[in-house]
Amino acid sequence: MTPAARIGAAIEILDRILGGAAAEQALTGWARANRFAGSGDRAAIRDQVFDALRCRRSFVALSGGAESGRALMIGALRAEGRPVGEVFSGDGYAPAPLSAEEAANLASAPSYEALAELVALDCPDWLAPALRDALGEDFAQVMQAMRHRAPVILRANAARGSRAEIREALAREGIESIPHPLANHALKVTGNAQKIRNSGAYSDGLVELQDAAPQAAVEALPLKPGMRVLDFCAGGGGKSLAMAARNRGHYVAHDAAPSRMRDLPLRARRAGARIEIRDSAQLATGAFDLVLIDVPCSGSGTWRRAPEAKWTLGPDRLAELVGLQARIFDTAARHVAPGGSLAYMTCSLLGAENRAQVAAFLARTPGWRLVTNRLYSPLDDSDGFFGALLMRD
């Protein structure tokens, strides 16, 4: 496919997303209907779609038109400094030429430097006050970083080798990486990231895809040999695997939707870890030395990886999530043994889901104290992520 044809495909996919389709669903549907597109084409189109979703407000503003797939890609070309007319030529599979209205809108559209702050930062208006409150003077820098792609980060499996040894194993397969300073086992991929999932290092359990911030948050947990540990909202089990790689203990994974843990047994065998899976009926209260809850959240810290969530989140959904988090907090606390610890984590930047949630739990639950808490952001070269550690008397 030509570069212009790829942009034409991105326009089609973006229109589906703007019409209500999930991004992954729209991309998969297009790929199935256009099997002539090679892997390189699909990857390039995916990048264009996700770049447009990250910068949805500013790209539409730069086009001067109403929100549409064409407006987004016109704005993307303008942001890159590429001649719009040369791409929107109508030649072959290129997008149709600009209409008179589109050309007039483009001619009168403001420059990026002239955009209002929240438009230039691609920040939803309703969330700006909460984000400013949580991020303080870093607000603009963090939101600017959210407009760009996230790095690919791996966790080197400490049970299978040192970070240096695993980095060398990756290099032998052509995957370039450097140590990430935020976590002791984190590797930032700097070349050939597309090779990871088909690599021997991945299939043999030497590495897992995991952002640096959750790696750092897990490394900060007070793990000791023989501890009884419950990953209460395990999901795919990434944090269970990270804990098991670092420390020998009795690890139990649980999730309200057990299907999310479907691949965990395979991943654990691959990583050489022992993790027991239990449903809610099998969990005894007050039985664990450490309970970890990575609760459902807005995902505002992962907008670089899932940019559509930035625009689909609304006040009602956020309030629903905050209520759910409080209920999970209370339920999980009952599984902590006296003198044990409770680790609360989110992939959110919002105070309502983070420090305010912890403060509310402490206010309504006697016998607990806060030990540490930290908010990570893209300025740490990571996703936005929050971790707090509480101890039971």
Secondary structure, 3 states (H helix, E strand, C coil): CCHHHHHHHHHHHHHHHHCCCCHHHHHHHHHHHCCCCCHHHHHHHHHHHHHHHHCHHHHHHHHCCCCCHHHHHHHHHHHHCCCHHHHCCCCCCCCCCCCHHHHHHHHHCCCHHHCCHHHHCCCCHHHHHHHHHHHHHHHHHHHHHCCCCCCCEEEECCCCCCHHHHHHHHHHCCCEEEECCCCCCEEEEEECHHHHHHCHHHHCCCEEECCHHHHHHHHCCCCCCCCEEEECCCCCCHHHHHHHHHCCCEEEECCCCHHHHCCHHHHHHHHCCCEEECCHHHCCCCCEEEEEEECCCCCHHHCCCCCHHHHHCCHHHHHHHHHHHHHHHHHHHCCEEEEEEEEEEECCCCHHHCHHHHHHHHHHCCCEEEEEEEEECHHHCCCCEEEEEEEEC
